[in-house]
Amino acid sequence: MQKRQADVVIIGAGTAGMTAYRAATRAGKKAILVEGGAFGTTCARVGCMPSKLLIAAADAAHQAQHTSAFGVHVDGTVRIDGKQVMQRVKSERDRFVSFVLSDVEAFPADDKVVGYAKFLDDQTVQVDEHTQIQAQSFVIATGSTSFIPKALLAAGDRLVINDDVFEWEDLPQRIVVVGAGVIGLELGQALSRLGVKTTLLNRSDTVGGITDPEVREAARAAFCCEFALEANATVTATELKDNQVVVHYEQNGQTHHVTADFVLSAAGRIPNVQGLGLENTSAELDEKGMPLFDTETLQIKNTAIFIAGDANNQHPILHEAADDGYQSGMNAAHWPQAPVAVARRAPMGIVFTDPQIMKVGCAYKDLDLARTQIGEVNFANQGRARVMLKNCGRLRVYADKENGRFLGAEMLGPAAEHMAHLLAWCLQMELTIEQMLAMPFYHPVLEEGLRTALRGARVE
């Protein structure tokens, strides 16, 4: 058993962990980075980038099949080669991962330990059976794992998570997706557009995390035109039959079943905190084994341990994980000085479906409607959207009736990823609706739809 000393130990070498390591070392501290799995961030390996590669292929297929409305006719049928699709997804994915691996390889070899860390006490972790490390402080950045409902377990090798999709050699013929959150909706629509018969089951009536009822219904109408989107559907059991999976579910008091090649669990993610030995520390754990921590400084209560990125289950988005990692690394490096809160940016979320979904700032469900002015635009008749035949969706913006300040927005529509950035910048600058309307709007652009919504949110 090798015994080592460090100022800071970072457990997990994803986005948050790598950022924490850089922050601690730049602060002049001896930091050791421990990783039990493959190096390479969730984003690059099984998240943001491979999913966008699959979506890009799906969008290309969809566009090729829908040109006739412009008077452009494609002779013959559009042929989708599943093997070529997946070959590009994997090769480009590997390219993105290689960039991350290059960063890790640049770290000094002495600063990296391979294996799974477990706390022995407040100041010591053991990595597998080969290394014990004592440190002044720690950062947990172990990420998260797909949650799999028990009702899906009987599907055996027909059960997959998003990680598995990006290892396919070819596309299946039929799939059932469980969960209409970001992952389920993005992958479900992409696979459908690539010719996979897709059924998406969601236990509630939510779609892509939208909380505004008007926007949610617009989303439901848009996606139901492409694939089977079943709301309020609870999976009760799965079974294998003739190398297929049969998924049984209840909906509105009635029982149904659907047969497919695979069932994809997209029912959320859970933090990777089990097996860390936190019970051996002074941390307080809840009934699920999650440590209680300060949501601003990310310090686990009663300890010199900080928890960053997806592992803390607060903001499972790459730039938020990087912010978590930086401040956790700084707090750990300067321990026992009082830890500093993470400098949060304006909250923003994007779902890369078509139409896209975005949320900025305060969600509809958290508004005090009596004190909120709401403006909206329906993209069905918005000029530039109709020109591009992307005239689908709705944007709703929220303002404080008392002072006219912009509070947030939810949207389904074209180029929502760009609208989200504009609105997040306005929110972070604490602009009022009038100040936003004073900005320039070119013609003809989609942002003119935003101007329409802002005018409706004016406080008279």
NORCORQUI-V250378 format. One record per helix or strand of 2 or more residues. SS is the DSSP state (h for helix, s for strand). FROM is the first residue (numbers start at 1). LEN is the number of residues. If there is no record, write none. Layout:
BEGIN
<<SS/FROM/LEN> <SS/FROM/LEN>>
END
This chain:
BEGIN
<<s/2/10> <h/15/12> <s/31/5> <h/42/5> <h/48/18> <h/68/3> <h/82/24> <h/109/3> <s/112/3> <s/117/5> <s/124/4> <s/131/10> <s/144/3> <h/150/9> <s/159/2> <h/162/4> <s/174/5> <h/182/12> <s/197/5> <h/213/12> <s/228/3> <s/233/9> <s/244/8> <s/254/7> <s/262/4> <s/269/3> <h/278/3> <s/299/2> <s/305/3> <h/309/4> <h/318/16> <s/348/4> <s/356/6> <h/364/3> <h/369/3> <s/372/7> <h/379/3> <h/383/5> <s/394/7> <s/405/9> <h/416/13> <h/433/5> <h/447/10>>
END
